[in-house]
Amino acid sequence: MVSVVQGCPLGCAYCIRHTYGLWDAARPVALMSDAQAVRQLVAHRYFRPHHTPLQIFNRATDPFLPRVREHLFAVLEDLDGRGLTNHVLVITRAVVHRADCERLNRLAGLKVTVLFTYSGIEDPRIEPYPSAVAARSMRLATEYGGGEEGARRYRTVFYWRPLVPGLNDTPEMLARAADLSRHADAAVFTGLFYRDEIAEYYRAHGLPEPYQGTARRKIVPETLEQRVLAAFAQRPPGSPPLFRKTSCAVSYAHGLPDYNGHYGIRELCDICPAVQLGRCTRAHRVPTDTQLRQAAASLPEANGLRILDVTDRAAIVDGLPDEQPRYYLQHRFGFQIHDAGHPHLHRRHGRARIGWMSEPDEQETRA
């Protein structure tokens, strides 16, 4: 992830910047030059040319803000000029112009996906910047014909988030989102990161709290997911598919198997189109203990790695200090790597317990 521009004026109350101590940074500021950022990225031990998926300016700003846009294209064009073909995810809710589409389409090697964040939240205290902007930008970007470069090279995803019960889940809102999703190459839905810092902000500003507790993972209640799937089932045949995982939507849009290897978690795949299931089936390879250890050997922070189990679903590990070496291994093999300290439970992979019926055995499914 390249996050060397920090600061955003859009003011979404649920922004993850609360957890980084950057909420008050409303003016985007570059921490280093774009060229220096790219040099540090490609020299990093976690970076693998043509393989590591990248996110550009998605953590602490919006890449299409007027003060950020040129930084975005400087980084993209530098990476593309190096002949790289990595996935690059660009997440925005801001204005995208036709000139931006033309510039994106001139990138010859990078597999660029623009994910348009849309929530449909109408309470300006929580989301003062209207979702309609992202909806218009998405339609423009998807309808762009490619110009002199021919076919459109970049892909678009309807990024429906955060879904919050009682805030943006009326039948009318769900139907509107389902209709909007038809103007993208794929769609993905997800819930709210409701961390302690965000809850404190809500309470301090008298905002209605969406949940009674906070959670490490995104909250997507079971009944909300069921209603989302039902709404999308009403779309006309041939509509872009809906996915539960961002990497699944991105990979599908480029005609490739999921680079995160979610195929091992088969209950995630029951809404995937057959063509994508075929791609992921053919790509699915279960790494051996030896292969995992050899790949981790180049990472000093992975010296304490312990491999507890490897199944067709995932490798269960512990002893890693944080998420980064786990992500490295996951992307290295295109296979799920799970931390035993934060188990992924059946049917709510990567989701918080809030809003789900208790499992009889709160352990990771190994079958």
Secondary structure, DSSP 8 states (H G I E B T S, - for coil): -B--EE---S--TT-GGGGGT-TT--S-EESS-HHHHHHHHHHSTT--TTTS-EEBS-SSS-TTSTTTHHHHHHHHHHHHHTT---EEEEEE-S---HHHHHHHHT--SSEEEEEEEE-----TTT--S-HHHHHHHHHHHHH---GGG-S--SEEEEEE----TTTS-SHHHHHHHHHHGGGSSEEEE--B---HHHHHHHHHTT---S-SS--SSBB--HHHHHHHHHHHTTS-TT---EESSHHHHHHHHTT---TT-GGGSGGGGGGS-HHHHHHHHHH-----HHHHHHHHTT-GGGTT-EEEEE-SS-EEEE--SSHHHHHHHHHHHTS-EEETTS---TT-TTB-STTS---SS-S----
